[in-house]
Amino acid sequence: MTYPDLVERSDRVAAYLTALANAKRIHILSVLSGGEQSVGALAGIVHLSQSALSQHLAKLRAIDLVETRREGQTIYYSLSCGLTPHVFSLLEQSEIPGEKKRDPRA
């Protein structure tokens, strides 16, 4: 991506970064990278009430990172784009100040 491209897309890029700037939302995306989950199951895994989880999912849905599927009264969430694996790859490769570097052989 070139600088002019980034400027043109800055609002969209900022929306993605804002959505990813939350530990719970990163956790939600990480869980969903393993496959589709119902809201109830996802709430238990990420240790949030269904109400709090719904607020996080709405933010992720607003920028098309997750999608829903309804089966009866149950709503299932899954990842909806190819961006998320790239984000996780970038996070794994990034050095975060103050964080101990992990041995890649571990």
N, C-alpha and C positions, 0 to 999 in steps of 0.2 A: 504494500500500500504506500503510495507516495504522499508527500505532505499535502498537496492540493486535494487529493482524494480524502484524506483524513479530515481536513477542514470542511469539506462538503458533507461528510458523514458525521461530523462531530456530535450532533445531538443524539444520533442513534448509538454511537460509540459510548457516549456518556451514560445513556440509559442502561446499556449492558454493564458497564463498570459499576454503576450505582446498584444494580440488582446483585452483582457479584460481591459487593462490599459488605456482605453480611454473612457471618459464620453459619447461621441456620440455613440460609438459602444455599450456600455451598454444600452443606451437609445434605440437604434435600436433593440437589442435583447429583451429588455423589451416589446417593441411594438409588435414584432413578436411572443412573447409568448402568445399574445392574439389572434393570427391567422394570416393567410397569408395576405400580403399587396402588392399592385402594387407599382412599383418604384415611380410613381408620388404621390400616396397617402402617402407613407412612407416619401418622401422628405418633404411634407407639415407638417406631424406630428412632425418630428424631426428638422424641420426648417433648412434644408440644401438644397443647389442647387442639382440638379440631378447629376451633375458632381462630387461634393464632396461626395455625398451619394454613388455613384458608387465606389469610391476609398475605402470607409469604407467597403462596401459590398464585394468587391474583397478580402479584408484581411480576412473577416469572412468566405467567401467561400473557401479560400485557406486552411483553417484548418477544413473544413467540419462542421462549425457551422450553416450555412444556405444553402438552396438549392433553385433552381429556377424552374419555370414552365412558359412556353411561351404560350400565347393565342393570336393569331394574332400578332399584333405589341406590345402587352403589356407583360411585364415580371413581374411575381409575385415572391415574396420571402417568405420563411417560414423557421422555425427552422428545422434542419435536424438531431438532435441527442438528446439524453436524458441528456446530460451533463448540459445544460443550466438551467433547474429547480433546479438542485443541486447547481449551482453557485449562483443563486438568493437566495436560502435558506441560503447558507453560508454567503452571504453579509448581509442578514437581521439579522442573528444571531451575526454577528461580531460587536465588539465595535471598532469604529474608533476614535483614539485619537483626543480630542478637540470637538467631536460631542456630543451633548446632547443625553442622553439615552431617547428613546421614551417609553411611558407607553404602555405596550402590551394590556391594556384594552381599549385604545383610539381607 
